[in-house]
């Protein structure tokens, strides 16, 4: 009859078994762990809502449909976009009546002026050629460009009317960069005086003095009238002279 195994042999066998199970456990967990869900499409309003303090800008993005334009481009193109998002305080600090004095078209241009049709990192903004195009560029024949200056980690954006530093990046990964600005970027084109429109031609076809090459000199009358009066005067003198000669003879 075989001798029963010793306690040390049993303990050694159990240790080997437990070690084998521990080695198999991580691979089993890795196989059973679900794969991470793919990230959804980029949504500019969701980014701003998560950050907070952008209620006014979100409303403008929705009213002008610029938010949908941003989402479509960053999710379906290779150029990306850059958005400069003014805070609610930036809008509250505008002079009274600034937005109310804008036309509907200028409201759209103001929102598009805060969007660049290309992705820019903070480093790339330091080396761009100014002015940088925006989504409003070319409208009404205006440049609607942004100018960037700075050094090191400090980048400033200027419109010619306002200048503000870029501090906080709400999103900085391609294809969408979103930077906080503490002032509303007012385009210089809103403050340039437009040239007056040319006056229409007269209904009777006559041209204005300016169209004829400037003011006309005063009229001197018909040159023939002066010579006629001189001829009449000479005839009268001749008649009187003949009458006198007849009386003396």
Secondary structure, DSSP 8 states (H G I E B T S, - for coil): ------HHHHHHHHHHHHHHHHHHHHHHHHHHS----------HHHHHHHH-S-HHHHHHHHHTTHHHHHHHHHHH-SS-EEEEEE-HHHHHTS-TTTTTTS-HHHHHHHHHTTEESS---HHHHTS--SSB--TTTTGGG----BEEEEETTEEEEE-SS-EEEE--EEE-STTEEEEEESS----GGGGS----------TTS---TTTTTS--------HHHHHHHHHHHHHHHHHHHHHHHHHH-
